[in-house]
Amino acid sequence: MDLTERNKLLMQKFETMINTADEVLADELIDGSASFYTPASSEPLYGGQGYLSVVYWMRKGFSDVQWHIKDMIADNDKVAVFWELTATHDGEFLGIKPTGKKISVSVMNFYYINSAGKITNDIAAEGMIGILRDIGAA
C-alpha cells in the first residue's frame, strides 16, 4: 500500500473514531504530541485524548453530532477532507440555549501525517459560523 492509500485509510478510521469517540482508536491514529485548539479551552490539547475532548465538547450541545467524509485528497504527508457535520442542537452551546434545530454544516480540514502514519496537526477552515447560523445565533 502506498502512502496516499495509507493516509486515505487513516482518515476513514478517523471518521469512525470521531463518530464513536473510540479512545483506543484515537491513540492509534493521533500522535501524542499533536496539539489541538477549541473554543472551550484557552490552552492546547494534546494527542488522541485532546482531540476527543473537542468531540466531547461538541456533544454537549449536539448529542447526535456526526461527521461524514464527503470528499478527500491525499498525498504522502497530508490529507484534505471535506466534511459534512450533521446534528441537532439539543444542549447549550457557547451559551446558547438548545433550539432543537437540525444543522448541516460543511467543513474543510487539512491533516498532516508523520512517517509513523499518525496525525500530527489538523488545520480547520472556520465552520463555527455555519453552526451558529443553523441554530439561529448568527
C-alpha positions, 0 to 999 in steps of 0.5 A, a space after each residue: 500500500 502506498 502512502 496516499 492509500 495509507 493516509 486515505 485509510 487513516 482518515 476513514 478510521 478517523 471518521 469512525 473514531 470521531 463518530 464513536 469517540 473510540 479512545 483506543 482508536 484515537 491513540 492509534 491514529 493521533 500522535 501524542 504530541 499533536 496539539 489541538 485548539 477549541 473554543 472551550 479551552 484557552 490552552 492546547 490539547 494534546 494527542 488522541 485524548 485532546 482531540 476527543 475532548 473537542 468531540 466531547 465538547 461538541 456533544 454537549 450541545 449536539 448529542 447526535 453530532 456526526 461527521 461524514 467524509 464527503 470528499 478527500 485528497 491525499 498525498 504522502 504527508 497530508 490529507 484534505 477532507 471535506 466534511 459534512 457535520 450533521 446534528 441537532 442542537 439539543 444542549 447549550 452551546 457557547 451559551 446558547 440555549 438548545 433550539 432543537 434545530 437540525 444543522 448541516 454544516 460543511 467543513 474543510 480540514 487539512 491533516 498532516 501525517 508523520 512517517 509513523 502514519 499518525 496525525 500530527 496537526 489538523 488545520 480547520 477552515 472556520 465552520 463555527 459560523 455555519 453552526 451558529 447560523 443553523 441554530 439561529 445565533 448568527 
